[in-house]
Amino acid sequence: MLDLKVRPASQQDVEKLCDLCVQLGYPSSVEDVAARLERISGRPDHCLLVAEIDGEVVGWVHACEELTLETGPCAVLAGLVVDEGHRSKGVGAQLLRAAEEWGRSQGYGRMVVRSNVVRERAHRFYKRQGYALVKTSRVFERQLG
């Protein structure tokens, strides 16, 4: 069994969180990640956890509430990433279980995961974890600033 500790993320983790954002495909500055973490921390509708092995952060998971008129509240997996050197060792599964437990503790009846169509390895992971593909969609974006 993997000797893994899952705990809330803190400002001391910012550099590693930033590195993991890059690995996930979302380059961000340390300052931006620190500011985002500050906004997320302590909010009851967000859960941001890190996985540690021997004191080293090797992954993070972010879940939050999504509330829409048409479907009601649910937990959404906003992000999940495991360091390249620690993948396929059960870290992601433990982080996902911790996020699901947070969702259950908040009273949500379901967890929704959105994953880019090119992330085939991630899709296989979610299917192994019991998730079912229920919809394929496209994401449109427009800059507001």
C-alpha positions in Angstrom: 0.0 0.0 0.0 1.2 3.5 -0.9 2.3 5.6 2.1 0.4 8.7 1.1 -0.9 11.6 3.1 -3.7 13.7 1.7 -4.2 17.1 3.3 -5.5 20.6 2.5 -3.3 22.7 0.3 -1.4 25.6 1.9 0.6 28.6 0.7 3.7 26.6 1.5 2.8 24.3 -1.4 2.4 27.1 -4.0 5.6 26.4 -6.0 4.8 22.7 -6.4 1.1 23.5 -7.1 2.4 25.8 -9.9 4.7 23.1 -11.3 1.8 20.6 -11.3 -0.4 23.2 -13.1 2.3 23.3 -15.8 2.2 19.5 -16.0 -1.6 19.6 -16.4 -1.1 22.0 -19.3 -2.0 25.3 -17.6 1.2 27.3 -17.2 0.8 29.9 -14.4 3.1 32.1 -12.4 3.7 31.4 -8.8 2.1 34.7 -8.0 -1.1 33.7 -9.9 -1.3 30.3 -8.2 -0.8 31.9 -4.8 -3.6 34.4 -5.4 -5.9 31.7 -6.6 -5.1 29.5 -3.6 -5.8 32.5 -1.4 -9.3 33.0 -2.9 -10.1 29.2 -2.7 -8.8 28.5 0.8 -11.4 28.3 3.5 -14.4 28.4 1.2 -16.9 25.7 2.1 -17.9 25.2 -1.5 -14.3 24.3 -2.6 -12.0 21.5 -1.6 -8.3 21.7 -2.6 -6.2 18.9 -1.4 -2.6 17.8 -2.0 -1.0 14.3 -1.8 2.3 13.9 -0.1 4.8 11.1 -0.2 7.7 11.5 2.3 6.8 15.2 2.7 6.9 15.9 -1.0 3.8 17.1 -2.7 3.1 14.8 -5.7 -0.4 15.7 -6.7 -3.4 17.9 -6.1 -7.2 17.7 -6.5 -9.7 20.5 -6.6 -13.4 20.0 -6.3 -16.1 22.6 -6.0 -19.8 23.1 -6.0 -21.6 23.7 -9.3 -25.1 25.0 -9.0 -27.3 25.4 -12.1 -31.0 26.0 -12.6 -31.4 23.0 -14.8 -29.6 20.3 -12.8 -29.3 21.6 -9.2 -26.1 21.3 -7.1 -23.4 18.8 -7.6 -19.7 18.4 -6.9 -17.4 19.1 -9.8 -13.9 17.9 -10.2 -12.2 21.1 -11.2 -8.8 19.6 -11.5 -6.7 16.6 -10.7 -3.0 16.1 -11.5 -0.3 13.8 -10.3 3.4 14.5 -10.8 4.8 12.6 -13.9 7.2 10.6 -11.7 4.3 9.3 -9.5 1.6 8.4 -12.0 0.0 4.9 -12.2 0.8 4.3 -8.5 -2.6 5.0 -7.0 -2.0 8.6 -6.1 -4.8 9.9 -8.4 -7.2 7.3 -7.2 -6.6 8.3 -3.6 -7.0 12.0 -4.4 -10.2 11.3 -6.3 -11.6 9.3 -3.4 -10.8 12.2 -1.0 -12.6 14.6 -3.3 -15.6 12.3 -3.5 -15.7 12.0 0.3 -15.7 15.8 0.5 -18.6 15.9 -2.0 -20.6 13.3 0.0 -19.9 15.2 3.3 -21.3 18.4 1.6 -24.5 16.5 0.7 -23.9 16.3 -3.1 -25.4 13.3 -4.8 -23.0 13.2 -7.7 -19.5 14.2 -8.9 -19.1 15.5 -12.4 -15.8 15.3 -14.3 -15.0 17.2 -17.5 -12.0 16.1 -19.4 -10.5 17.3 -22.6 -11.0 14.9 -25.5 -7.3 14.5 -26.0 -6.7 13.2 -22.5 -7.3 9.6 -23.3 -5.2 8.3 -20.4 -7.3 10.3 -18.0 -10.5 9.0 -19.6 -9.4 5.4 -19.0 -8.5 6.4 -15.4 -12.0 7.8 -14.7 -13.7 4.8 -16.2 -11.6 2.5 -14.0 -12.8 4.6 -11.0 -16.5 3.9 -11.9 -17.3 7.1 -13.9 -19.5 6.9 -17.0 -19.3 9.1 -20.1 -22.7 10.8 -20.2 -22.1 13.7 -22.6 -19.6 15.1 -25.1 -19.6 18.9 -25.6 -17.5 21.8 -26.9 -16.2 24.7 -24.9 -16.5 28.2 -26.2 -14.7 31.1 -24.7 -14.7 34.9 -25.2 -12.3 37.3 -23.4 -14.2 39.8 -21.3 -11.4 42.2 -20.6 
